Structure formats: C-alpha cells, structure tokens
Amino acid sequence: MNNQLLLSLVEKYGSPLYVYDSEIIENQYKRLTNAFKKIKKVKINYAVKALSNVNILKLFKTYGAGLDTVSKQEVLLGLHAGFKPKDIIYTPNGVSLKEIEDVSQMGVQINIDNLSILEQFGHHFPNVPVCIRINPHILAGGNHKISVGHIDSKFGISIHQVPHILRIVENTKMKINGIHMHTGSDILDIDVFVSAAEILFDVAKQFDHLEFIDFGSGFKVPYKLGDISTDIEELGEKLTERFNLFCKNYGKELTLMFEPGKFLVSESGCFLAKVNVVKQTTSTVFAGVDSGFNHLIRPMFYDSYHEIVNLSNPDGKNRYYTVVGYICETDTFASNRPIHEIHEGDILCFKNAGAYCFSMASNYNSRYKPAEVLIHKGNDFLIRNRETIEDILRNQTEINL
Ligand SMILES: *Cc1c(COP(=O)(O)O)cnc(C)c1O
C-alpha cells in the first residue's frame, strides 16, 4: 500500500481509518499452506478475534479456510459469513456449559479446556465428539501477558491431568476426536514448538478415535526492523516429518490444524490518524492524533511496538516525537520515536494494524469507532461505516427523571 493511495483513502473516507490489503492476507495464507503441503489433510482455521469484520471472514472462506472462534457471537458471525458449522471450531475459556451446549447444537466442533465442563458435557452428550485443549506447559514467548502455556495459565487441561481425562472418557463413553494446544502469541523458537508438539503426540496416542490434531497458533510476525518472525517454512519442514510419522504409527491419516490470527492479518492492516496538534513541552515534542487507546490499544495494553510513518512528509527530516492520543488519560502510542517532521494536519500511518487493533476498539470517551476499508483486486471498499451519535445512543434507554 503506497503513501499516495493511503492519503487518498483518508481524503475519501475520513480519519481515523483502518485499511486492509487482501493481497497480503492471501499471501500469508498461501505461505502457511505451502509450508505444510506434504501433509495430506491440512486445515487452517482463521482466528476470528484478530479481525472480525464479516468481509474478512468471507475472504477466508474463498481460500477454503475454516474459523477458530472463542465465543458464541463469533460463531454466529461465522455462520452469517457463510461458513458451515463443521468448518468452525469453538475454543472458549471460562464460558458456561449452557453456551457450549448451544454452540454444539449448531453443529460446531467443540473444544473443551477444563475437566469440570468435560465431565458434565460428556455426561449429557456422550455422542457429540469433542476436542480437548491440552496445556503442555511450554512457555512460548518472553511476554507473560501473551503466553498461555505456562504452569499457572488458565488455559487448557494440564498434561499432568491426562489420566483424569481418560477416566472421564471411560465413564461417560464420550468420543474425543481431536487434541489441541495453543501456547500463546509468540513462537520465537521452532524447536520449542516442536517439543510442545511431541508432548501433544504423547497425549494423542492415548486416544483411539482422533480425527485431527490442532497445534493452535502463536506465529510471530515482525513489528519492527530486526524483529524475529516465526520461520513458517522451517516449522513446516520439521513438523511435517513428525506429523506424518505420528500418523503412520497411529494407523490413520489425521488432519493437521492450525488457527492463526496475527500471522494471517497483522501485516495486511494499517491505521491512519490525523495529527491534531504538535505540542512542545520543556523536554518532549508531542504529536497528538485524532485517536487514542479507544481505537488502538496494543501499545498501551501490551507495550506493543507499531511502526509509525508520516505519510504527509515522507522526505522530511527525522525528529523525535512522542505520539499520543486524544483520550483523557495517558495514551501513548510511541515515545521518543524518530519520525519525518510532523506538522499539524499530517496523516500518520501505524503499521501492523490488522490483528487485535480494530477488534479491540471501544467507545471510551464516547468516541466513534473508525471506519474500515478493504483494498481488494485493485479497488477500495468501505467495509464498515464510521459510527455516528446514533451508535453511541443505540442501546441506552432513557427514563423520565
Ligand atoms: C487468539 C487465539 C488464536 C490466535 O492467536 P494468534 O497469536 O493471533 O495467531 C488461536 N487459538 C486460540 C484458541 C486463540 O485464543
């Protein structure tokens, strides 16, 4: 996406604005499927929560992907986008048995991550095949906020509790058709991932009726120059060999599943915001934009780094800026960043804004959520209107006071 195009989109649709490029999404999808092409049955389930616009889901449908969902509402979105229930997997955490039953009745593959629900579900619905989410206790990345495989994590059933799972299966006569893990958001080291896979294979061989093994996600993409990204091709080579060997020993061709979000959509997106004010204090130059953590919370929530480019002055001298939002709280996007000289009215582009950006947006300060645009086959399409005051008032009921 070049500067001129992005600037013209802000002219056309206003600011702030999310823009996604379908070509980048398709390339990432192809990279992933290519890396595992030596496995007979592979299914990529796109993690809806990364970017849940219904058009993005439809895009994945055209690729032949399935969906990974974490709420009943995401399942409903997927069905609305035209996915068949059997192409959706539901991996909730901490939800009620009722919600799991509801989703199961829609025909969606259920993935259960605790013993209590497993036992109750198995007792009520012994004939509905379920997948179980295992916690292999492998620490995927350095950042604890996004690592969900460690010992104290709330996610998954511990590998040390496999004997208990087996007892539940025996007592309820329920069918386990899949084994799953998702260790967190940062796979830095392929060998660590493969070790976790070995643990999963060990668990898998104790179940006789498997149809698939789901290795979750955690694929990392670069956010700045020099960042490590997951070497999908290397992972493909190493895991393919192990997976095919496992299937041979197991005596059945299982489906290999992944459920990436960030890997597929992060780099496809950018977030465009206008500089409202350049404010010089004694020690810092602030650039204040027409947005805040209500639209892009990752920098404040996870200390994430998003590259920021001044689209309006690409040849300007680099100066140091602290880029902040307009929310009445500290909402710093970046501190002391070299950016091409900023003037009021300039358009800044925040890169890697495809995953966990719009989908985590809120209406804090009663601000409108931004519009979303998809660039697809050479055209730009508005895929979400900018909100209006009606949206802010929609579900408020007014009583007589
Ligand atoms: C969030 C999530 C994913 C996607 O993770 P990414 O890091 O975006 O690839 C996959 N599986 C489950 C169960 C998740 O909760």
The ligand as an SDF file (V2000), in Angstrom:
LIG
                    3D

 15 15  0  0  0  0  0  0  0  0999 V2000
   -6.2740  -15.9720   19.9830 C   0  0  0  0  0  0  0  0  0  0  0  0
   -6.2150  -17.3810   19.6420 C   0  0  0  0  0  0  0  0  0  0  0  0
   -5.5620  -17.8110   18.4810 C   0  0  0  0  0  0  0  0  0  0  0  0
   -4.8410  -16.8760   17.5460 C   0  0  0  0  0  0  0  0  0  0  0  0
   -3.6120  -16.4490   18.0540 O   0  0  0  0  0  0  0  0  0  0  0  0
   -2.6180  -15.5760   17.1610 P   0  0  0  0  0  0  0  0  0  0  0  0
   -1.4810  -15.2700   18.0420 O   0  0  0  0  0  0  0  0  0  0  0  0
   -3.3570  -14.3460   16.7250 O   0  0  0  0  0  0  0  0  0  0  0  0
   -2.2370  -16.3720   15.9760 O   0  0  0  0  0  0  0  0  0  0  0  0
   -5.6010  -19.1520   18.1980 C   0  0  0  0  0  0  0  0  0  0  0  0
   -6.2250  -20.0440   19.0110 N   0  0  0  0  0  0  0  0  0  0  0  0
   -6.8550  -19.6590   20.1310 C   0  0  0  0  0  0  0  0  0  0  0  0
   -7.5380  -20.6780   20.9750 C   0  0  0  0  0  0  0  0  0  0  0  0
   -6.8720  -18.3330   20.4930 C   0  0  0  0  0  0  0  0  0  0  0  0
   -7.4890  -17.9700   21.6270 O   0  0  0  0  0  0  0  0  0  0  0  0
  1  2  1  0
  2  3  1  0
  2 14  2  0
  3  4  1  0
  3 10  2  0
  4  5  1  0
  5  6  1  0
  6  7  2  0
  6  8  1  0
  6  9  1  0
 10 11  1  0
 11 12  2  0
 12 13  1  0
 12 14  1  0
 14 15  1  0
M  END
$$$$
